Amino acid sequence: MSEPDPGAPRGRSAWRVAGIVVAVVLGVCGLVAVAGVLLFMLAINSWADSK
């Protein structure tokens, strides 16, 4: 791996890590929301079929 640029400000890597963490958290929340909607749709369909 390449060495970090010694002239680069130290804050840049912290912002990059924070951005990656935010992206991962939003992605997980999106997956949970999609899974919840799919489970809700399956529950509605099975409830309608049982009537």
C-alpha positions as CSV (number, residue, x, y, z in Angstrom):
1,M,0.0,0.0,0.0
2,S,1.1,3.5,-0.6
3,E,2.3,5.7,2.2
4,P,0.0,8.6,3.2
5,D,1.0,12.0,1.9
6,P,3.0,13.7,4.7
7,G,1.8,17.1,3.5
8,A,-1.9,16.3,3.6
9,P,-3.9,17.6,6.6
10,R,-4.7,15.0,9.2
11,G,-8.5,15.8,9.2
12,R,-9.1,14.5,5.7
13,S,-8.8,10.8,6.7
14,A,-11.1,11.4,9.6
15,W,-13.8,12.9,7.3
16,R,-13.3,10.0,4.9
17,V,-13.8,7.4,7.7
18,A,-16.9,9.4,9.0
19,G,-18.3,9.4,5.5
20,I,-17.8,5.6,5.1
21,V,-19.4,5.0,8.5
22,V,-22.4,7.1,7.6
23,A,-22.8,5.3,4.2
24,V,-22.7,1.9,5.9
25,V,-25.2,2.9,8.5
26,L,-27.6,4.3,5.9
27,G,-27.2,1.2,3.8
28,V,-28.0,-1.1,6.7
29,C,-31.1,1.1,7.6
30,G,-32.2,0.9,4.0
31,L,-31.9,-2.9,4.0
32,V,-33.8,-3.2,7.2
33,A,-36.6,-1.0,5.8
34,V,-36.8,-3.0,2.6
35,A,-36.9,-6.3,4.6
36,G,-39.6,-4.9,6.9
37,V,-41.8,-3.8,3.9
38,L,-41.3,-7.3,2.3
39,L,-42.3,-9.1,5.5
40,F,-45.3,-6.8,5.9
41,M,-46.4,-7.5,2.3
42,L,-46.0,-11.3,2.9
43,A,-48.0,-11.1,6.1
44,I,-50.8,-9.2,4.3
45,N,-50.9,-11.7,1.5
46,S,-51.0,-14.7,3.8
47,W,-53.7,-13.0,5.9
48,A,-55.8,-12.3,2.8
49,D,-55.3,-15.9,1.5
50,S,-56.5,-17.3,4.8
51,K,-59.9,-15.5,4.7
